[in-house]
């Protein structure tokens, strides 16, 4: 029996920190050598500067897009980076700002950070990787929307992260929207996206494993690895 490839591994904390410091240096927002080694200092900078944080996320995703990485891998790596950047505290008091992470993913893949009109909104395309040319559905199993699944996934993750308790009015509006979406797989993607959003703020949540288990076709990864290596 042929060996089934494993999903792409997660980013390490140290790799994200190196990327973030390099981005800051390139933009002239330098830290002292001591501060650059302090995870809390790097995170605090990006937490306070949302526009630069989103610039960083888009820049890294665009570079990986040029490398030929799978779209689901781009999404996973963006989610890993934003959760790392929005982590505060340590040990038992570690906290991830899940709602803010959801908004960043919404802007990065859906061009919006709020509202049920986000599926068609032209609100903010500055960071939107799906504008004007949608990302292909590479890495996703067949059935998870043939066009831009990351657009829908990010929007519903943003909604789930921002509305953990689902106020009745919002919940009813959302249910009505989902009932009009058509194919059952579209509705499944929406509910899975909201489930993702509700977990973005949980430090115990392994977002990379969850995304590949829920949506991924790991058999596609070797082709992506060859493209990246070439």
N, C-alpha and C positions, 0 to 999 in steps of 0.2 A: 504494500500500500504506500502510495506517495506521501511524503511528509507534508503536512499542511503548514504553510508559512505562518509565523506568528505576526500579530499586528505590530506596527511601528512602535518602538519603545518610547516612553515618556521623556520629556526634556528634564535634565537635572536642574536643581536649584542653582548650582554654580554656573551652569551654562547660561541660564536666563540672566543672572547677575552680570556676567561678563558682557552679554549683549547690551544690557541696559546701560552699563557704564560707558561702553563704546559709543552708544547713541548719544549720551549726554556730552561726552567729550567732543564728538563731531559737530554738535550744535553749539558748542561753546559754554555749556552748562557744566563746568568741571566741578568735581569734588576733590578735596585733598586726598592724598593716597590713603590716609587712615580712614577717612569717611567712606571712600569707595569700597573698602573692605567690609564696612559695616552694612549688613543687609538692611537693617532698620532705616539707615540714612537714605539708601537708594530707594527703598519702597516709599518712604515719606515724601521724597521729591516727586515721584510719579503720582502719588495719591493727591498731592496738592496741585499738580499741573495736568488736568485731565486732557487738554488738547495735545500736549506733548506725549502723554501716555498713548493716546489714540494714534498719533503720528508714528510712534515707535511700533505699535502693533501692526499698523498698515505697512510700514516699511519692511518689517521682517516677513510678513505674509507675502508681499510682492516679490521679495527676493526669493523666497521658497517657491513661489509660483513659477518664477523664471527657471529655477532649478529642476522643475518638472515633478514636484511632489503632488501626491493625490490631494484632491480637494478636501476630503474628510480629514486628511492629515493636517492640512492648513488650518481647518477649523479647530481641531483638537489642540494644536500647538498654540493657536491664538488664545483658546480658553485656558490653557495651562499658564501662559504668560500673564494674562490679565489677573488670574486668581493669585499668582505669586506676587504681582505688583500691589495688589489690594489686600494683602495680608498684614495684619498688625498683631502685636503681642508675640508670645512665645510659650511653648509647652501647653499647660492646661488652660491658659488664657488666650490662646491663638484665636484670631477672628479673621474671617474673610468677608469683605463687603460685597455680598452676593448681588444685591440690587444694582450696584454700580458696575459690577462685572457684566451683568446682563445688559445694561445700557450700552456698554462698550461693544459687546458682541452684536447688539442690534444695529449700532451705527456702522460697524465694520462689515457686516454682511447683508443688512437689510435697509440701510440708509435712514434709520429712524431710531429714536430712543424711547418712544412712548406711544400709546394710543392704538386702538384696534384698526385704525386706517393705515397702520404701518406697512401692510402688505402692498399698498399701492402708493404710499407717500413719497413725495419728492422733497421731503423736509430737509435732509442734509446728506448730500452725496459725496462730501469731501473725503470721507474715509471708506466709502462703500466699494468693496472689492467686486461686487456683482454689477457695478455700473461703469461704463455703459454695456460691457460685455459680460454676461453671467458666467460664473465659474461652471465648468462641466461637472457632472455628477460622479466623478471618479472616486473610487473608494467606497461608494455607497452600494449596498445590495440592490439588485433590480427590484423595482416596486416603490422605491422612495423618491418619487417624482423624477421625471426624465429631465426636467430643466434645472432650475437653480435650487436644489434642496437646502443649501446653507442659508438662503434668504429666509425661507419659512422656518427652518430650525432655529435660527438666531432670533427671529421675531418672537416666536413662542417661548423660547428660553428667557428672553427679556421680559415677557409678560409674566411668566412663572416666577422669575426672581423678584419682580416688583410687586406682585400681588399674591404673596404666600397664603394669605387667609382667604383670598377670593371673595371680596365683597359681593353680595347677592346681585347688585345691578350689573357689575362688570362680568360676573359669571354668566348671567343670563344672556348678556350681549355676546359674549364669546361663544356660548353654546349655539346661539342662532347663527353666528358666522360659520362655525364648524359644520353645521347641518347643511349649509349651502356649498360646501367645498367640493362635493362630488365624490370621487373615488374613495373607498374606505382607507386606502393607504395614505391619502392626504390627511385624513382625520387622525390616523395613527401617528403620523409624523408630528402633528400639532400637539397631541397629548403627550407624546414622548418629549417634545421640546419643552413643554411646561414642566414636566418632571425633571428634566435637566436643569431648568432655571431654578427650581426650588432647592436643588442640591448644590448650586454654585457656591453658596456661603458655608458649606459644611467642610471643615478642614480634613475630615476623614474620607471625603469623597474622592475616588480615583477617576477623574474625568476622562482620561485617555482610555482606560480599560472599558469604562461604561460606554463611551461613544462607539468604540469598535465592536463591542459585544452587541449593542443595540442596533447599529446601522451598517456596520462595516462588512466589506468583502475582503478579508485579509489575503485572499488568493491573488488580488491585484497588486499587492505590495512589491513582489520581486521586480515587476516591470518598472515600478516607480523608482526602486532602489537603483536599477541599472541606469535609468535616465538621470538620476541625481549624480551617480558616480561618473558618468561619461562627460 
